[in-house]
Amino acid sequence: MAGYTVSADFDLCESNAVCMGIAPEVFEVREDNFLYVLQEHPPEALLDRVREAVDSCPKRALSLRPTAE
């Protein structure tokens, strides 16, 4: 995969921070209790952890897709 984009559906997200526990470089739940995607295009080295975070989201609010070239 040459590159990828991670995004969140904020209508589904409950800000439970499961993703942040897996990939804190990419996801953060702040004191305002909202999820922030810190890196929409994280480095390839984080791909496995980002996939795990996406797959572990209890609300299926996260997605990972190839970046358009």
PDB file of N, CA, C and O in Angstrom:
ATOM      1  N   MET A   1       0.854  -1.180   0.000  1.00  0.00           N
ATOM      2  CA  MET A   1       0.000   0.000   0.000  1.00  0.00           C
ATOM      3  C   MET A   1       0.895   1.237   0.000  1.00  0.00           C
ATOM      4  O   MET A   1       1.677   1.441   0.929  1.00  0.00           O
ATOM      5  N   ALA A   2       0.784   2.042  -1.018  1.00  0.00           N
ATOM      6  CA  ALA A   2       1.651   3.215  -1.158  1.00  0.00           C
ATOM      7  C   ALA A   2       1.361   4.261  -0.100  1.00  0.00           C
ATOM      8  O   ALA A   2       2.285   4.919   0.379  1.00  0.00           O
ATOM      9  N   GLY A   3       0.141   4.426   0.267  1.00  0.00           N
ATOM     10  CA  GLY A   3      -0.260   5.385   1.273  1.00  0.00           C
ATOM     11  C   GLY A   3      -1.696   5.115   1.656  1.00  0.00           C
ATOM     12  O   GLY A   3      -2.418   4.429   0.931  1.00  0.00           O
ATOM     13  N   TYR A   4      -2.114   5.642   2.775  1.00  0.00           N
ATOM     14  CA  TYR A   4      -3.470   5.402   3.205  1.00  0.00           C
ATOM     15  C   TYR A   4      -3.970   6.601   4.002  1.00  0.00           C
ATOM     16  O   TYR A   4      -3.198   7.421   4.499  1.00  0.00           O
ATOM     17  N   THR A   5      -5.298   6.666   4.100  1.00  0.00           N
ATOM     18  CA  THR A   5      -5.967   7.737   4.822  1.00  0.00           C
ATOM     19  C   THR A   5      -6.852   7.118   5.882  1.00  0.00           C
ATOM     20  O   THR A   5      -7.600   6.179   5.608  1.00  0.00           O
ATOM     21  N   VAL A   6      -6.768   7.638   7.080  1.00  0.00           N
ATOM     22  CA  VAL A   6      -7.622   7.187   8.166  1.00  0.00           C
ATOM     23  C   VAL A   6      -8.622   8.301   8.462  1.00  0.00           C
ATOM     24  O   VAL A   6      -8.267   9.479   8.482  1.00  0.00           O
ATOM     25  N   SER A   7      -9.875   7.914   8.691  1.00  0.00           N
ATOM     26  CA  SER A   7     -10.893   8.906   8.993  1.00  0.00           C
ATOM     27  C   SER A   7     -11.866   8.348  10.017  1.00  0.00           C
ATOM     28  O   SER A   7     -11.915   7.144  10.270  1.00  0.00           O
ATOM     29  N   ALA A   8     -12.635   9.254  10.596  1.00  0.00           N
ATOM     30  CA  ALA A   8     -13.615   8.881  11.616  1.00  0.00           C
ATOM     31  C   ALA A   8     -14.979   9.426  11.233  1.00  0.00           C
ATOM     32  O   ALA A   8     -15.096  10.540  10.723  1.00  0.00           O
ATOM     33  N   ASP A   9     -16.002   8.634  11.483  1.00  0.00           N
ATOM     34  CA  ASP A   9     -17.382   9.088  11.337  1.00  0.00           C
ATOM     35  C   ASP A   9     -17.789   9.596  12.717  1.00  0.00           C
ATOM     36  O   ASP A   9     -18.104   8.811  13.612  1.00  0.00           O
ATOM     37  N   PHE A  10     -17.777  10.900  12.877  1.00  0.00           N
ATOM     38  CA  PHE A  10     -18.010  11.487  14.193  1.00  0.00           C
ATOM     39  C   PHE A  10     -19.464  11.350  14.638  1.00  0.00           C
ATOM     40  O   PHE A  10     -19.764  11.554  15.814  1.00  0.00           O
ATOM     41  N   ASP A  11     -20.377  11.007  13.719  1.00  0.00           N
ATOM     42  CA  ASP A  11     -21.762  10.733  14.112  1.00  0.00           C
ATOM     43  C   ASP A  11     -21.867   9.386  14.821  1.00  0.00           C
ATOM     44  O   ASP A  11     -22.752   9.189  15.654  1.00  0.00           O
ATOM     45  N   LEU A  12     -20.965   8.457  14.495  1.00  0.00           N
ATOM     46  CA  LEU A  12     -20.960   7.135  15.134  1.00  0.00           C
ATOM     47  C   LEU A  12     -20.053   7.073  16.358  1.00  0.00           C
ATOM     48  O   LEU A  12     -20.314   6.309  17.288  1.00  0.00           O
ATOM     49  N   CYS A  13     -18.994   7.870  16.363  1.00  0.00           N
ATOM     50  CA  CYS A  13     -17.965   7.787  17.394  1.00  0.00           C
ATOM     51  C   CYS A  13     -18.516   8.140  18.777  1.00  0.00           C
ATOM     52  O   CYS A  13     -19.225   9.133  18.943  1.00  0.00           O
ATOM     53  N   GLU A  14     -18.177   7.307  19.764  1.00  0.00           N
ATOM     54  CA  GLU A  14     -18.544   7.558  21.159  1.00  0.00           C
ATOM     55  C   GLU A  14     -17.359   8.030  21.991  1.00  0.00           C
ATOM     56  O   GLU A  14     -17.473   8.169  23.209  1.00  0.00           O
ATOM     57  N   SER A  15     -16.240   8.274  21.353  1.00  0.00           N
ATOM     58  CA  SER A  15     -15.029   8.751  22.039  1.00  0.00           C
ATOM     59  C   SER A  15     -14.650   7.860  23.218  1.00  0.00           C
ATOM     60  O   SER A  15     -14.312   8.351  24.295  1.00  0.00           O
ATOM     61  N   ASN A  16     -14.710   6.560  23.004  1.00  0.00           N
ATOM     62  CA  ASN A  16     -14.373   5.612  24.071  1.00  0.00           C
ATOM     63  C   ASN A  16     -12.874   5.369  24.202  1.00  0.00           C
ATOM     64  O   ASN A  16     -12.439   4.706  25.143  1.00  0.00           O
ATOM     65  N   ALA A  17     -12.085   5.890  23.282  1.00  0.00           N
ATOM     66  CA  ALA A  17     -10.618   5.891  23.333  1.00  0.00           C
ATOM     67  C   ALA A  17      -9.958   4.526  23.127  1.00  0.00           C
ATOM     68  O   ALA A  17      -8.775   4.370  23.430  1.00  0.00           O
ATOM     69  N   VAL A  18     -10.683   3.556  22.630  1.00  0.00           N
ATOM     70  CA  VAL A  18     -10.064   2.269  22.304  1.00  0.00           C
ATOM     71  C   VAL A  18      -8.961   2.487  21.270  1.00  0.00           C
ATOM     72  O   VAL A  18      -7.864   1.944  21.403  1.00  0.00           O
ATOM     73  N   CYS A  19      -9.250   3.277  20.249  1.00  0.00           N
ATOM     74  CA  CYS A  19      -8.269   3.541  19.193  1.00  0.00           C
ATOM     75  C   CYS A  19      -7.046   4.271  19.744  1.00  0.00           C
ATOM     76  O   CYS A  19      -5.917   3.989  19.345  1.00  0.00           O
ATOM     77  N   MET A  20      -7.273   5.194  20.649  1.00  0.00           N
ATOM     78  CA  MET A  20      -6.160   5.938  21.236  1.00  0.00           C
ATOM     79  C   MET A  20      -5.240   5.012  22.028  1.00  0.00           C
ATOM     80  O   MET A  20      -4.023   5.199  22.032  1.00  0.00           O
ATOM     81  N   GLY A  21      -5.808   4.027  22.688  1.00  0.00           N
ATOM     82  CA  GLY A  21      -4.998   3.069  23.426  1.00  0.00           C
ATOM     83  C   GLY A  21      -4.110   2.227  22.526  1.00  0.00           C
ATOM     84  O   GLY A  21      -3.050   1.766  22.951  1.00  0.00           O
ATOM     85  N   ILE A  22      -4.533   2.025  21.292  1.00  0.00           N
ATOM     86  CA  ILE A  22      -3.784   1.201  20.341  1.00  0.00           C
ATOM     87  C   ILE A  22      -2.794   2.035  19.535  1.00  0.00           C
ATOM     88  O   ILE A  22      -1.658   1.612  19.317  1.00  0.00           O
ATOM     89  N   ALA A  23      -3.216   3.212  19.095  1.00  0.00           N
ATOM     90  CA  ALA A  23      -2.372   4.055  18.232  1.00  0.00           C
ATOM     91  C   ALA A  23      -2.466   5.527  18.677  1.00  0.00           C
ATOM     92  O   ALA A  23      -3.085   6.342  17.992  1.00  0.00           O
ATOM     93  N   PRO A  24      -1.854   5.862  19.818  1.00  0.00           N
ATOM     94  CA  PRO A  24      -1.961   7.233  20.332  1.00  0.00           C
ATOM     95  C   PRO A  24      -1.280   8.283  19.461  1.00  0.00           C
ATOM     96  O   PRO A  24      -1.529   9.478  19.625  1.00  0.00           O
ATOM     97  N   GLU A  25      -0.430   7.855  18.546  1.00  0.00           N
ATOM     98  CA  GLU A  25       0.198   8.799  17.618  1.00  0.00           C
ATOM     99  C   GLU A  25      -0.812   9.297  16.578  1.00  0.00           C
ATOM    100  O   GLU A  25      -0.607  10.334  15.947  1.00  0.00           O
ATOM    101  N   VAL A  26      -1.897   8.548  16.412  1.00  0.00           N
ATOM    102  CA  VAL A  26      -2.866   8.835  15.359  1.00  0.00           C
ATOM    103  C   VAL A  26      -4.204   9.329  15.924  1.00  0.00           C
ATOM    104  O   VAL A  26      -4.856  10.186  15.326  1.00  0.00           O
ATOM    105  N   PHE A  27      -4.603   8.791  17.064  1.00  0.00           N
ATOM    106  CA  PHE A  27      -5.912   9.116  17.648  1.00  0.00           C
ATOM    107  C   PHE A  27      -5.750   9.695  19.045  1.00  0.00           C
ATOM    108  O   PHE A  27      -4.891   9.269  19.817  1.00  0.00           O
ATOM    109  N   GLU A  28      -6.599  10.683  19.356  1.00  0.00           N
ATOM    110  CA  GLU A  28      -6.564  11.269  20.696  1.00  0.00           C
ATOM    111  C   GLU A  28      -7.971  11.688  21.107  1.00  0.00           C
ATOM    112  O   GLU A  28      -8.681  12.350  20.350  1.00  0.00           O
ATOM    113  N   VAL A  29      -8.362  11.293  22.315  1.00  0.00           N
ATOM    114  CA  VAL A  29      -9.589  11.791  22.923  1.00  0.00           C
ATOM    115  C   VAL A  29      -9.145  12.808  23.965  1.00  0.00           C
ATOM    116  O   VAL A  29      -8.425  12.482  24.908  1.00  0.00           O
ATOM    117  N   ARG A  30      -9.589  14.046  23.775  1.00  0.00           N
ATOM    118  CA  ARG A  30      -9.150  15.146  24.632  1.00  0.00           C
ATOM    119  C   ARG A  30     -10.132  15.393  25.768  1.00  0.00           C
ATOM    120  O   ARG A  30     -11.161  14.726  25.878  1.00  0.00           O
ATOM    121  N   GLU A  31      -9.796  16.353  26.599  1.00  0.00           N
ATOM    122  CA  GLU A  31     -10.622  16.680  27.755  1.00  0.00           C
ATOM    123  C   GLU A  31     -12.035  17.097  27.378  1.00  0.00           C
ATOM    124  O   GLU A  31     -12.951  17.002  28.195  1.00  0.00           O
ATOM    125  N   ASP A  32     -12.219  17.561  26.140  1.00  0.00           N
ATOM    126  CA  ASP A  32     -13.570  17.931  25.692  1.00  0.00           C
ATOM    127  C   ASP A  32     -14.397  16.699  25.314  1.00  0.00           C
ATOM    128  O   ASP A  32     -15.550  16.820  24.898  1.00  0.00           O
ATOM    129  N   ASN A  33     -13.795  15.504  25.462  1.00  0.00           N
ATOM    130  CA  ASN A  33     -14.438  14.210  25.216  1.00  0.00           C
ATOM    131  C   ASN A  33     -14.766  13.985  23.737  1.00  0.00           C
ATOM    132  O   ASN A  33     -15.732  13.298  23.406  1.00  0.00           O
ATOM    133  N   PHE A  34     -13.958  14.568  22.860  1.00  0.00           N
ATOM    134  CA  PHE A  34     -14.103  14.343  21.427  1.00  0.00           C
ATOM    135  C   PHE A  34     -12.840  13.662  20.895  1.00  0.00           C
ATOM    136  O   PHE A  34     -11.731  13.896  21.374  1.00  0.00           O
ATOM    137  N   LEU A  35     -13.052  12.815  19.895  1.00  0.00           N
ATOM    138  CA  LEU A  35     -11.935  12.160  19.221  1.00  0.00           C
ATOM    139  C   LEU A  35     -11.327  13.103  18.195  1.00  0.00           C
ATOM    140  O   LEU A  35     -12.039  13.795  17.467  1.00  0.00           O
ATOM    141  N   TYR A  36     -10.007  13.121  18.149  1.00  0.00           N
ATOM    142  CA  TYR A  36      -9.265  13.866  17.139  1.00  0.00           C
ATOM    143  C   TYR A  36      -8.373  12.895  16.387  1.00  0.00           C
ATOM    144  O   TYR A  36      -7.680  12.077  16.993  1.00  0.00           O
ATOM    145  N   VAL A  37      -8.393  12.988  15.067  1.00  0.00           N
ATOM    146  CA  VAL A  37      -7.474  12.213  14.246  1.00  0.00           C
ATOM    147  C   VAL A  37      -6.250  13.101  14.064  1.00  0.00           C
ATOM    148  O   VAL A  37      -6.302  14.101  13.348  1.00  0.00           O
ATOM    149  N   LEU A  38      -5.158  12.736  14.707  1.00  0.00           N
ATOM    150  CA  LEU A  38      -3.953  13.555  14.705  1.00  0.00           C
ATOM    151  C   LEU A  38      -3.192  13.480  13.394  1.00  0.00           C
ATOM    152  O   LEU A  38      -2.541  14.441  12.985  1.00  0.00           O
ATOM    153  N   GLN A  39      -3.280  12.332  12.740  1.00  0.00           N
ATOM    154  CA  GLN A  39      -2.581  12.128  11.469  1.00  0.00           C
ATOM    155  C   GLN A  39      -3.531  11.422  10.510  1.00  0.00           C
ATOM    156  O   GLN A  39      -3.780  10.224  10.652  1.00  0.00           O
ATOM    157  N   GLU A  40      -4.055  12.144   9.550  1.00  0.00           N
ATOM    158  CA  GLU A  40      -4.928  11.512   8.562  1.00  0.00           C
ATOM    159  C   GLU A  40      -4.148  10.614   7.618  1.00  0.00           C
ATOM    160  O   GLU A  40      -4.698   9.675   7.043  1.00  0.00           O
ATOM    161  N   HIS A  41      -2.865  10.907   7.462  1.00  0.00           N
ATOM    162  CA  HIS A  41      -1.989  10.110   6.588  1.00  0.00           C
ATOM    163  C   HIS A  41      -0.774   9.667   7.405  1.00  0.00           C
ATOM    164  O   HIS A  41       0.337  10.139   7.165  1.00  0.00           O
ATOM    165  N   PRO A  42      -0.977   8.761   8.368  1.00  0.00           N
ATOM    166  CA  PRO A  42       0.144   8.346   9.204  1.00  0.00           C
ATOM    167  C   PRO A  42       1.189   7.559   8.411  1.00  0.00           C
ATOM    168  O   PRO A  42       0.894   7.026   7.341  1.00  0.00           O
ATOM    169  N   PRO A  43       2.398   7.492   8.937  1.00  0.00           N
ATOM    170  CA  PRO A  43       3.464   6.777   8.230  1.00  0.00           C
ATOM    171  C   PRO A  43       3.176   5.278   8.116  1.00  0.00           C
ATOM    172  O   PRO A  43       2.464   4.690   8.930  1.00  0.00           O
ATOM    173  N   GLU A  44       3.746   4.703   7.100  1.00  0.00           N
ATOM    174  CA  GLU A  44       3.570   3.268   6.819  1.00  0.00           C
ATOM    175  C   GLU A  44       3.934   2.396   8.026  1.00  0.00           C
ATOM    176  O   GLU A  44       3.355   1.326   8.215  1.00  0.00           O
ATOM    177  N   ALA A  45       4.876   2.846   8.828  1.00  0.00           N
ATOM    178  CA  ALA A  45       5.309   2.078  10.000  1.00  0.00           C
ATOM    179  C   ALA A  45       4.179   1.866  11.014  1.00  0.00           C
ATOM    180  O   ALA A  45       4.249   0.950  11.833  1.00  0.00           O
ATOM    181  N   LEU A  46       3.149   2.699  10.964  1.00  0.00           N
ATOM    182  CA  LEU A  46       2.029   2.569  11.903  1.00  0.00           C
ATOM    183  C   LEU A  46       0.849   1.794  11.330  1.00  0.00           C
ATOM    184  O   LEU A  46      -0.167   1.628  12.005  1.00  0.00           O
ATOM    185  N   LEU A  47       0.971   1.322  10.101  1.00  0.00           N
ATOM    186  CA  LEU A  47      -0.153   0.678   9.417  1.00  0.00           C
ATOM    187  C   LEU A  47      -0.780  -0.457  10.222  1.00  0.00           C
ATOM    188  O   LEU A  47      -2.004  -0.513  10.338  1.00  0.00           O
ATOM    189  N   ASP A  48       0.013  -1.349  10.773  1.00  0.00           N
ATOM    190  CA  ASP A  48      -0.543  -2.486  11.517  1.00  0.00           C
ATOM    191  C   ASP A  48      -1.345  -2.019  12.734  1.00  0.00           C
ATOM    192  O   ASP A  48      -2.418  -2.554  13.013  1.00  0.00           O
ATOM    193  N   ARG A  49      -0.830  -1.030  13.451  1.00  0.00           N
ATOM    194  CA  ARG A  49      -1.533  -0.538  14.635  1.00  0.00           C
ATOM    195  C   ARG A  49      -2.788   0.243  14.258  1.00  0.00           C
ATOM    196  O   ARG A  49      -3.800   0.165  14.954  1.00  0.00           O
ATOM    197  N   VAL A  50      -2.730   0.991  13.166  1.00  0.00           N
ATOM    198  CA  VAL A  50      -3.920   1.722  12.710  1.00  0.00           C
ATOM    199  C   VAL A  50      -4.993   0.726  12.284  1.00  0.00           C
ATOM    200  O   VAL A  50      -6.167   0.905  12.608  1.00  0.00           O
ATOM    201  N   ARG A  51      -4.602  -0.317  11.565  1.00  0.00           N
ATOM    202  CA  ARG A  51      -5.580  -1.358  11.186  1.00  0.00           C
ATOM    203  C   ARG A  51      -6.209  -1.985  12.426  1.00  0.00           C
ATOM    204  O   ARG A  51      -7.420  -2.203  12.468  1.00  0.00           O
ATOM    205  N   GLU A  52      -5.392  -2.273  13.429  1.00  0.00           N
ATOM    206  CA  GLU A  52      -5.910  -2.855  14.672  1.00  0.00           C
ATOM    207  C   GLU A  52      -6.894  -1.891  15.334  1.00  0.00           C
ATOM    208  O   GLU A  52      -7.943  -2.317  15.817  1.00  0.00           O
ATOM    209  N   ALA A  53      -6.570  -0.611  15.361  1.00  0.00           N
ATOM    210  CA  ALA A  53      -7.463   0.385  15.960  1.00  0.00           C
ATOM    211  C   ALA A  53      -8.786   0.453  15.200  1.00  0.00           C
ATOM    212  O   ALA A  53      -9.853   0.484  15.812  1.00  0.00           O
ATOM    213  N   VAL A  54      -8.720   0.476  13.878  1.00  0.00           N
ATOM    214  CA  VAL A  54      -9.930   0.514  13.056  1.00  0.00           C
ATOM    215  C   VAL A  54     -10.772  -0.721  13.321  1.00  0.00           C
ATOM    216  O   VAL A  54     -11.983  -0.617  13.513  1.00  0.00           O
ATOM    217  N   ASP A  55     -10.144  -1.891  13.333  1.00  0.00           N
ATOM    218  CA  ASP A  55     -10.867  -3.151  13.554  1.00  0.00           C
ATOM    219  C   ASP A  55     -11.416  -3.271  14.974  1.00  0.00           C
ATOM    220  O   ASP A  55     -12.385  -3.996  15.196  1.00  0.00           O
ATOM    221  N   SER A  56     -10.817  -2.575  15.932  1.00  0.00           N
ATOM    222  CA  SER A  56     -11.218  -2.683  17.334  1.00  0.00           C
ATOM    223  C   SER A  56     -12.284  -1.671  17.747  1.00  0.00           C
ATOM    224  O   SER A  56     -12.813  -1.750  18.855  1.00  0.00           O
ATOM    225  N   CYS A  57     -12.599  -0.741  16.885  1.00  0.00           N
ATOM    226  CA  CYS A  57     -13.588   0.285  17.233  1.00  0.00           C
ATOM    227  C   CYS A  57     -14.954  -0.371  17.457  1.00  0.00           C
ATOM    228  O   CYS A  57     -15.507  -0.971  16.536  1.00  0.00           O
ATOM    229  N   PRO A  58     -15.498  -0.261  18.666  1.00  0.00           N
ATOM    230  CA  PRO A  58     -16.775  -0.928  18.946  1.00  0.00           C
ATOM    231  C   PRO A  58     -17.954  -0.353  18.160  1.00  0.00           C
ATOM    232  O   PRO A  58     -18.955  -1.043  17.969  1.00  0.00           O
ATOM    233  N   LYS A  59     -17.857   0.876  17.707  1.00  0.00           N
ATOM    234  CA  LYS A  59     -18.938   1.501  16.935  1.00  0.00           C
ATOM    235  C   LYS A  59     -18.678   1.490  15.432  1.00  0.00           C
ATOM    236  O   LYS A  59     -19.497   1.990  14.661  1.00  0.00           O
ATOM    237  N   ARG A  60     -17.550   0.926  15.008  1.00  0.00           N
ATOM    238  CA  ARG A  60     -17.167   0.889  13.589  1.00  0.00           C
ATOM    239  C   ARG A  60     -17.161   2.299  12.993  1.00  0.00           C
ATOM    240  O   ARG A  60     -17.601   2.514  11.863  1.00  0.00           O
ATOM    241  N   ALA A  61     -16.652   3.252  13.777  1.00  0.00           N
ATOM    242  CA  ALA A  61     -16.638   4.650  13.363  1.00  0.00           C
ATOM    243  C   ALA A  61     -15.375   5.034  12.598  1.00  0.00           C
ATOM    244  O   ALA A  61     -15.287   6.144  12.073  1.00  0.00           O
ATOM    245  N   LEU A  62     -14.401   4.134  12.529  1.00  0.00           N
ATOM    246  CA  LEU A  62     -13.131   4.443  11.869  1.00  0.00           C
ATOM    247  C   LEU A  62     -13.026   3.716  10.542  1.00  0.00           C
ATOM    248  O   LEU A  62     -13.557   2.619  10.372  1.00  0.00           O
ATOM    249  N   SER A  63     -12.331   4.350   9.603  1.00  0.00           N
ATOM    250  CA  SER A  63     -12.099   3.690   8.318  1.00  0.00           C
ATOM    251  C   SER A  63     -10.668   3.957   7.864  1.00  0.00           C
ATOM    252  O   SER A  63     -10.042   4.947   8.243  1.00  0.00           O
ATOM    253  N   LEU A  64     -10.183   3.051   7.049  1.00  0.00           N
ATOM    254  CA  LEU A  64      -8.844   3.115   6.488  1.00  0.00           C
ATOM    255  C   LEU A  64      -8.978   2.803   5.010  1.00  0.00           C
ATOM    256  O   LEU A  64      -9.543   1.778   4.631  1.00  0.00           O
ATOM    257  N   ARG A  65      -8.456   3.692   4.176  1.00  0.00           N
ATOM    258  CA  ARG A  65      -8.576   3.464   2.730  1.00  0.00           C
ATOM    259  C   ARG A  65      -7.289   3.911   2.039  1.00  0.00           C
ATOM    260  O   ARG A  65      -6.569   4.773   2.545  1.00  0.00           O
ATOM    261  N   PRO A  66      -7.011   3.325   0.893  1.00  0.00           N
ATOM    262  CA  PRO A  66      -5.832   3.750   0.142  1.00  0.00           C
ATOM    263  C   PRO A  66      -5.959   5.212  -0.257  1.00  0.00           C
ATOM    264  O   PRO A  66      -7.044   5.690  -0.586  1.00  0.00           O
ATOM    265  N   THR A  67      -4.844   5.905  -0.223  1.00  0.00           N
ATOM    266  CA  THR A  67      -4.818   7.296  -0.631  1.00  0.00           C
ATOM    267  C   THR A  67      -4.813   7.360  -2.152  1.00  0.00           C
ATOM    268  O   THR A  67      -4.067   6.639  -2.815  1.00  0.00           O
ATOM    269  N   ALA A  68      -5.641   8.219  -2.684  1.00  0.00           N
ATOM    270  CA  ALA A  68      -5.682   8.403  -4.146  1.00  0.00           C
ATOM    271  C   ALA A  68      -4.348   8.983  -4.601  1.00  0.00           C
ATOM    272  O   ALA A  68      -3.819   9.904  -3.981  1.00  0.00           O
ATOM    273  N   GLU A  69      -3.824   8.450  -5.661  1.00  0.00           N
ATOM    274  CA  GLU A  69      -2.535   8.914  -6.179  1.00  0.00           C
ATOM    275  C   GLU A  69      -2.690   9.846  -7.336  1.00  0.00           C
ATOM    276  O   GLU A  69      -1.695  10.323  -7.882  1.00  0.00           O
TER     277      GLU A  69
END
